[in-house]
Amino acid sequence: MTLSDMFVDQDAETFEQRRDEVVEIMSSALDLAGADRGLAAIMRRLTVASDENEFDDAFDAIVSGVRGTTPQPLGLT
């Protein structure tokens, strides 16, 4: 998913406003001091992204990292 996909039909906000909104949501959803602490560096990349391409690359890395740290339910692999 790209930043543009997240804000379809909402072009009134600047890139920085959209970036900051997603960063805020991601920060509140992740435990950057605990289980997800390995994602902190990627979150910093997301926070300082200067354009949509940079943001999208960092967001993809966060999503991949979250998938890697999320425990699987018992009996499912």
N, CA, C and O atoms as a Tinker XYZ file with bonds, in Angstrom:
   308  protein
     1  N      0.852000   -1.166000    0.000000    73     2
     2  CA     0.000000    0.000000    0.000000    64     1     3
     3  C      0.900000    1.232000    0.000000    63     2     4     5
     4  O      1.919000    1.271000    0.690000    81     3
     5  N      0.518000    2.218000   -0.769000    73     3     6
     6  CA     1.299000    3.455000   -0.837000    64     5     7
     7  C      0.581000    4.567000   -0.085000    63     6     8     9
     8  O     -0.596000    4.449000    0.256000    81     7
     9  N      1.305000    5.637000    0.164000    73     7    10
    10  CA     0.711000    6.790000    0.838000    64     9    11
    11  C     -0.455000    7.333000    0.025000    63    10    12    13
    12  O     -1.478000    7.720000    0.590000    81    11
    13  N     -0.311000    7.365000   -1.280000    73    11    14
    14  CA    -1.402000    7.832000   -2.149000    64    13    15
    15  C     -2.638000    6.964000   -1.996000    63    14    16    17
    16  O     -3.759000    7.472000   -1.980000    81    15
    17  N     -2.435000    5.632000   -1.881000    73    15    18
    18  CA    -3.560000    4.723000   -1.680000    64    17    19
    19  C     -4.286000    5.001000   -0.366000    63    18    20    21
    20  O     -5.506000    4.865000   -0.280000    81    19
    21  N     -3.533000    5.387000    0.644000    73    19    22
    22  CA    -4.108000    5.636000    1.965000    64    21    23
    23  C     -4.984000    6.883000    1.997000    63    22    24    25
    24  O     -5.881000    7.005000    2.831000    81    23
    25  N     -4.713000    7.801000    1.084000    73    23    26
    26  CA    -5.409000    9.089000    1.108000    64    25    27
    27  C     -6.129000    9.376000   -0.207000    63    26    28    29
    28  O     -6.122000   10.507000   -0.693000    81    27
    29  N     -6.741000    8.359000   -0.771000    73    27    30
    30  CA    -7.505000    8.537000   -2.009000    64    29    31
    31  C     -8.612000    9.556000   -1.745000    63    30    32    33
    32  O     -9.284000    9.495000   -0.716000    81    31
    33  N     -8.797000   10.477000   -2.661000    73    31    34
    34  CA    -9.825000   11.524000   -2.575000    64    33    35
    35  C     -9.588000   12.507000   -1.429000    63    34    36    37
    36  O    -10.523000   13.175000   -0.986000    81    35
    37  N     -8.350000   12.602000   -0.946000    73    35    38
    38  CA    -8.032000   13.547000    0.131000    64    37    39
    39  C     -6.785000   14.338000   -0.226000    63    38    40    41
    40  O     -5.830000   14.357000    0.550000    81    39
    41  N     -6.771000   14.995000   -1.388000    73    39    42
    42  CA    -5.571000   15.698000   -1.839000    64    41    43
    43  C     -5.346000   17.043000   -1.153000    63    42    44    45
    44  O     -4.346000   17.707000   -1.429000    81    43
    45  N     -6.237000   17.457000   -0.278000    73    43    46
    46  CA    -6.100000   18.776000    0.339000    64    45    47
    47  C     -4.909000   18.842000    1.288000    63    46    48    49
    48  O     -4.368000   19.925000    1.513000    81    47
    49  N     -4.488000   17.714000    1.848000    73    47    50
    50  CA    -3.377000   17.712000    2.783000    64    49    51
    51  C     -2.047000   17.629000    2.045000    63    50    52    53
    52  O     -1.958000   17.040000    0.968000    81    51
    53  N     -1.018000   18.224000    2.634000    73    51    54
    54  CA     0.321000   18.150000    2.052000    64    53    55
    55  C      0.918000   16.774000    2.320000    63    54    56    57
    56  O      0.400000   16.010000    3.134000    81    55
    57  N      2.006000   16.465000    1.633000    73    55    58
    58  CA     2.712000   15.214000    1.876000    64    57    59
    59  C      3.077000   15.104000    3.352000    63    58    60    61
    60  O      2.866000   14.060000    3.969000    81    59
    61  N      3.621000   16.174000    3.916000    73    59    62
    62  CA     4.060000   16.154000    5.310000    64    61    63
    63  C      2.904000   15.881000    6.264000    63    62    64    65
    64  O      3.071000   15.152000    7.241000    81    63
    65  N      1.726000   16.460000    5.995000    73    63    66
    66  CA     0.563000   16.221000    6.852000    64    65    67
    67  C      0.116000   14.762000    6.770000    63    66    68    69
    68  O     -0.203000   14.146000    7.788000    81    67
    69  N      0.094000   14.221000    5.567000    73    67    70
    70  CA    -0.299000   12.818000    5.399000    64    69    71
    71  C      0.727000   11.889000    6.043000    63    70    72    73
    72  O      0.365000   10.929000    6.723000    81    71
    73  N      2.010000   12.182000    5.825000    73    71    74
    74  CA     3.084000   11.386000    6.428000    64    73    75
    75  C      2.962000   11.384000    7.942000    63    74    76    77
    76  O      3.021000   10.328000    8.571000    81    75
    77  N      2.794000   12.558000    8.528000    73    75    78
    78  CA     2.714000   12.685000    9.979000    64    77    79
    79  C      1.497000   11.958000   10.548000    63    78    80    81
    80  O      1.568000   11.393000   11.639000    81    79
    81  N      0.399000   11.970000    9.827000    73    79    82
    82  CA    -0.801000   11.259000   10.278000    64    81    83
    83  C     -0.552000    9.753000   10.326000    63    82    84    85
    84  O     -0.924000    9.090000   11.294000    81    83
    85  N      0.076000    9.218000    9.286000    73    83    86
    86  CA     0.365000    7.782000    9.261000    64    85    87
    87  C      1.398000    7.435000   10.328000    63    86    88    89
    88  O      1.273000    6.405000   10.991000    81    87
    89  N      2.415000    8.275000   10.506000    73    87    90
    90  CA     3.430000    8.038000   11.533000    64    89    91
    91  C      2.780000    7.995000   12.911000    63    90    92    93
    92  O      3.116000    7.137000   13.727000    81    91
    93  N      1.871000    8.894000   13.173000    73    91    94
    94  CA     1.181000    8.924000   14.469000    64    93    95
    95  C      0.397000    7.631000   14.705000    63    94    96    97
    96  O      0.444000    7.058000   15.794000    81    95
    97  N     -0.316000    7.184000   13.688000    73    95    98
    98  CA    -1.093000    5.941000   13.800000    64    97    99
    99  C     -0.162000    4.759000   14.023000    63    98   100   101
   100  O     -0.410000    3.928000   14.897000    81    99
   101  N      0.908000    4.679000   13.236000    73    99   102
   102  CA     1.845000    3.564000   13.358000    64   101   103
   103  C      2.537000    3.574000   14.727000    63   102   104   105
   104  O      2.715000    2.521000   15.340000    81   103
   105  N      2.921000    4.740000   15.197000    73   103   106
   106  CA     3.591000    4.836000   16.493000    64   105   107
   107  C      2.693000    4.355000   17.624000    63   106   108   109
   108  O      3.156000    3.694000   18.553000    81   107
   109  N      1.418000    4.686000   17.543000    73   107   110
   110  CA     0.508000    4.264000   18.605000    64   109   111
   111  C      0.181000    2.777000   18.502000    63   110   112   113
   112  O     -0.203000    2.166000   19.499000    81   111
   113  N      0.324000    2.186000   17.324000    73   111   114
   114  CA     0.009000    0.764000   17.134000    64   113   115
   115  C      1.181000   -0.153000   17.459000    63   114   116   117
   116  O      0.983000   -1.329000   17.762000    81   115
   117  N      2.398000    0.375000   17.400000    73   115   118
   118  CA     3.582000   -0.453000   17.620000    64   117   119
   119  C      4.123000   -0.256000   19.025000    63   118   120   121
   120  O      3.980000    0.814000   19.618000    81   119
   121  N      4.738000   -1.290000   19.541000    73   119   122
   122  CA     5.399000   -1.242000   20.839000    64   121   123
   123  C      6.890000   -1.052000   20.579000    63   122   124   125
   124  O      7.659000   -2.011000   20.628000    81   123
   125  N      7.295000    0.188000   20.304000    73   123   126
   126  CA     8.677000    0.452000   19.907000    64   125   127
   127  C      9.668000    0.338000   21.061000    63   126   128   129
   128  O     10.880000    0.359000   20.844000    81   127
   129  N      9.162000    0.217000   22.283000    73   127   130
   130  CA    10.041000    0.017000   23.432000    64   129   131
   131  C     10.089000   -1.448000   23.838000    63   130   132   133
   132  O     10.907000   -1.830000   24.675000    81   131
   133  N      9.233000   -2.264000   23.264000    73   131   134
   134  CA     9.155000   -3.666000   23.663000    64   133   135
   135  C      9.323000   -4.602000   22.492000    63   134   136   137
   136  O     10.373000   -4.630000   21.849000    81   135
   137  N      8.290000   -5.366000   22.219000    73   135   138
   138  CA     8.340000   -6.425000   21.209000    64   137   139
   139  C      8.735000   -5.927000   19.826000    63   138   140   141
   140  O      9.400000   -6.644000   19.079000    81   139
   141  N      8.339000   -4.719000   19.479000    73   139   142
   142  CA     8.603000   -4.185000   18.147000    64   141   143
   143  C      9.809000   -3.249000   18.118000    63   142   144   145
   144  O      9.974000   -2.504000   17.152000    81   143
   145  N     10.651000   -3.266000   19.143000    73   143   146
   146  CA    11.746000   -2.287000   19.242000    64   145   147
   147  C     12.692000   -2.316000   18.057000    63   146   148   149
   148  O     13.330000   -1.307000   17.759000    81   147
   149  N     12.799000   -3.444000   17.376000    73   147   150
   150  CA    13.648000   -3.538000   16.196000    64   149   151
   151  C     13.148000   -2.695000   15.039000    63   150   152   153
   152  O     13.880000   -2.441000   14.083000    81   151
   153  N     11.904000   -2.265000   15.128000    73   151   154
   154  CA    11.320000   -1.451000   14.064000    64   153   155
   155  C     11.560000    0.050000   14.274000    63   154   156   157
   156  O     11.194000    0.861000   13.423000    81   155
   157  N     12.162000    0.413000   15.384000    73   155   158
   158  CA    12.352000    1.835000   15.711000    64   157   159
   159  C     13.152000    2.572000   14.643000    63   158   160   161
   160  O     12.818000    3.705000   14.297000    81   159
   161  N     14.199000    1.948000   14.119000    73   159   162
   162  CA    15.019000    2.601000   13.087000    64   161   163
   163  C     14.206000    2.829000   11.816000    63   162   164   165
   164  O     14.328000    3.866000   11.164000    81   163
   165  N     13.384000    1.854000   11.477000    73   163   166
   166  CA    12.549000    2.011000   10.281000    64   165   167
   167  C     11.505000    3.097000   10.524000    63   166   168   169
   168  O     11.183000    3.864000    9.617000    81   167
   169  N     10.975000    3.166000   11.743000    73   167   170
   170  CA    10.011000    4.225000   12.060000    64   169   171
   171  C     10.662000    5.599000   11.903000    63   170   172   173
   172  O     10.024000    6.540000   11.431000    81   171
   173  N     11.920000    5.712000   12.296000    73   171   174
   174  CA    12.616000    6.994000   12.123000    64   173   175
   175  C     12.712000    7.349000   10.640000    63   174   176   177
   176  O     12.538000    8.508000   10.263000    81   175
   177  N     12.993000    6.341000    9.791000    73   175   178
   178  CA    13.031000    6.583000    8.333000    64   177   179
   179  C     11.676000    7.050000    7.841000    63   178   180   181
   180  O     11.592000    7.946000    7.002000    81   179
   181  N     10.617000    6.449000    8.357000    73   179   182
   182  CA     9.261000    6.830000    7.968000    64   181   183
   183  C      8.988000    8.279000    8.381000    63   182   184   185
   184  O      8.397000    9.052000    7.627000    81   183
   185  N      9.424000    8.628000    9.578000    73   183   186
   186  CA     9.185000    9.956000   10.143000    64   185   187
   187  C      9.871000   11.063000    9.357000    63   186   188   189
   188  O      9.330000   12.162000    9.238000    81   187
   189  N     11.050000   10.789000    8.823000    73   187   190
   190  CA    11.823000   11.829000    8.133000    64   189   191
   191  C     11.764000   11.718000    6.612000    63   190   192   193
   192  O     12.469000   12.443000    5.910000    81   191
   193  N     10.938000   10.827000    6.105000    73   191   194
   194  CA    10.828000   10.680000    4.648000    64   193   195
   195  C     10.544000   12.035000    4.012000    63   194   196   197
   196  O      9.678000   12.781000    4.470000    81   195
   197  N     11.283000   12.341000    2.954000    73   195   198
   198  CA    11.140000   13.658000    2.328000    64   197   199
   199  C     10.233000   13.646000    1.100000    63   198   200   201
   200  O      9.872000   14.697000    0.572000    81   199
   201  N      9.870000   12.441000    0.652000    73   199   202
   202  CA     8.944000   12.355000   -0.482000    64   201   203
   203  C      8.177000   11.038000   -0.404000    63   202   204   205
   204  O      8.470000   10.187000    0.437000    81   203
   205  N      7.203000   10.880000   -1.281000    73   203   206
   206  CA     6.340000    9.703000   -1.223000    64   205   207
   207  C      7.090000    8.405000   -1.497000    63   206   208   209
   208  O      6.783000    7.385000   -0.881000    81   207
   209  N      8.063000    8.415000   -2.402000    73   207   210
   210  CA     8.822000    7.198000   -2.695000    64   209   211
   211  C      9.593000    6.725000   -1.468000    63   210   212   213
   212  O      9.589000    5.539000   -1.140000    81   211
   213  N     10.249000    7.655000   -0.801000    73   211   214
   214  CA    10.998000    7.335000    0.416000    64   213   215
   215  C     10.045000    6.805000    1.488000    63   214   216   217
   216  O     10.347000    5.825000    2.169000    81   215
   217  N      8.897000    7.458000    1.629000    73   215   218
   218  CA     7.884000    7.031000    2.598000    64   217   219
   219  C      7.398000    5.620000    2.273000    63   218   220   221
   220  O      7.346000    4.758000    3.150000    81   219
   221  N      7.043000    5.388000    1.007000    73   219   222
   222  CA     6.506000    4.081000    0.605000    64   221   223
   223  C      7.509000    2.963000    0.866000    63   222   224   225
   224  O      7.119000    1.878000    1.297000    81   223
   225  N      8.804000    3.208000    0.611000    73   223   226
   226  CA     9.829000    2.200000    0.879000    64   225   227
   227  C      9.913000    1.888000    2.373000    63   226   228   229
   228  O      9.985000    0.725000    2.767000    81   227
   229  N      9.904000    2.934000    3.197000    73   227   230
   230  CA     9.969000    2.733000    4.649000    64   229   231
   231  C      8.702000    2.059000    5.160000    63   230   232   233
   232  O      8.775000    1.204000    6.043000    81   231
   233  N      7.544000    2.429000    4.623000    73   231   234
   234  CA     6.281000    1.820000    5.051000    64   233   235
   235  C      6.276000    0.325000    4.715000    63   234   236   237
   236  O      5.841000   -0.490000    5.528000    81   235
   237  N      6.753000   -0.034000    3.530000    73   235   238
   238  CA     6.842000   -1.451000    3.152000    64   237   239
   239  C      7.751000   -2.208000    4.127000    63   238   240   241
   240  O      7.454000   -3.340000    4.507000    81   239
   241  N      8.852000   -1.578000    4.525000    73   239   242
   242  CA     9.771000   -2.217000    5.472000    64   241   243
   243  C      9.106000   -2.407000    6.834000    63   242   244   245
   244  O      9.292000   -3.440000    7.477000    81   243
   245  N      8.333000   -1.413000    7.273000    73   243   246
   246  CA     7.607000   -1.528000    8.555000    64   245   247
   247  C      6.599000   -2.669000    8.483000    63   246   248   249
   248  O      6.525000   -3.489000    9.399000    81   247
   249  N      5.830000   -2.727000    7.412000    73   247   250
   250  CA     4.812000   -3.778000    7.265000    64   249   251
   251  C      5.480000   -5.152000    7.278000    63   250   252   253
   252  O      4.993000   -6.069000    7.939000    81   251
   253  N      6.581000   -5.300000    6.559000    73   251   254
   254  CA     7.306000   -6.572000    6.547000    64   253   255
   255  C      7.834000   -6.907000    7.930000    63   254   256   257
   256  O      7.773000   -8.059000    8.360000    81   255
   257  N      8.347000   -5.914000    8.621000    73   255   258
   258  CA     8.864000   -6.125000    9.970000    64   257   259
   259  C      7.782000   -6.518000   10.948000    63   258   260   261
   260  O      7.994000   -7.388000   11.793000    81   259
   261  N      6.627000   -5.890000   10.845000    73   259   262
   262  CA     5.509000   -6.218000   11.736000    64   261   263
   263  C      5.059000   -7.644000   11.480000    63   262   264   265
   264  O      4.785000   -8.389000   12.421000    81   263
   265  N      4.982000   -8.024000   10.227000    73   263   266
   266  CA     4.597000   -9.404000    9.910000    64   265   267
   267  C      5.598000  -10.387000   10.511000    63   266   268   269
   268  O      5.222000  -11.480000   10.934000    81   267
   269  N      6.850000  -10.002000   10.547000    73   267   270
   270  CA     7.880000  -10.864000   11.102000    64   269   271
   271  C      7.861000  -10.939000   12.611000    63   270   272   273
   272  O      8.350000  -11.920000   13.171000    81   271
   273  N      7.317000   -9.942000   13.296000    73   271   274
   274  CA     7.307000   -9.935000   14.755000    64   273   275
   275  C      5.967000  -10.338000   15.337000    63   274   276   277
   276  O      5.855000  -10.517000   16.550000    81   275
   277  N      4.948000  -10.486000   14.506000    73   275   278
   278  CA     3.638000  -10.845000   15.003000    64   277   279
   279  C      3.563000  -12.357000   15.222000    63   278   280   281
   280  O      3.773000  -13.129000   14.287000    81   279
   281  N      3.264000  -12.779000   16.446000    73   279   282
   282  CA     3.195000  -14.219000   16.696000    64   281   283
   283  C      2.036000  -14.857000   15.943000    63   282   284   285
   284  O      0.963000  -14.265000   15.821000    81   283
   285  N      2.258000  -16.062000   15.441000    73   283   286
   286  CA     1.210000  -16.803000   14.743000    64   285   287
   287  C      0.319000  -17.483000   15.777000    63   286   288   289
   288  O      0.812000  -17.961000   16.798000    81   287
   289  N     -0.990000  -17.531000   15.524000    73   287   290
   290  CA    -1.878000  -18.269000   16.440000    64   289   291
   291  C     -1.460000  -19.740000   16.491000    63   290   292   293
   292  O     -0.970000  -20.289000   15.505000    81   291
   293  N     -1.656000  -20.355000   17.628000    73   291   294
   294  CA    -1.297000  -21.766000   17.796000    64   293   295
   295  C     -1.993000  -22.623000   16.761000    63   294   296   297
   296  O     -3.172000  -22.430000   16.465000    81   295
   297  N     -1.263000  -23.555000   16.222000    73   295   298
   298  CA    -1.834000  -24.481000   15.252000    64   297   299
   299  C     -1.815000  -23.978000   13.824000    63   298   300   301
   300  O     -2.157000  -24.723000   12.906000    81   299
   301  N     -1.420000  -22.729000   13.615000    73   299   302
   302  CA    -1.356000  -22.171000   12.259000    64   301   303
   303  C      0.084000  -21.834000   11.929000    63   302   304   305
   304  O      0.781000  -21.203000   12.724000    81   303
   305  N      0.524000  -22.252000   10.764000    73   303   306
   306  CA     1.878000  -21.895000   10.335000    64   305   307
   307  C      1.884000  -21.542000    8.887000    63   306   308
   308  O      2.935000  -21.212000    8.337000    81   307
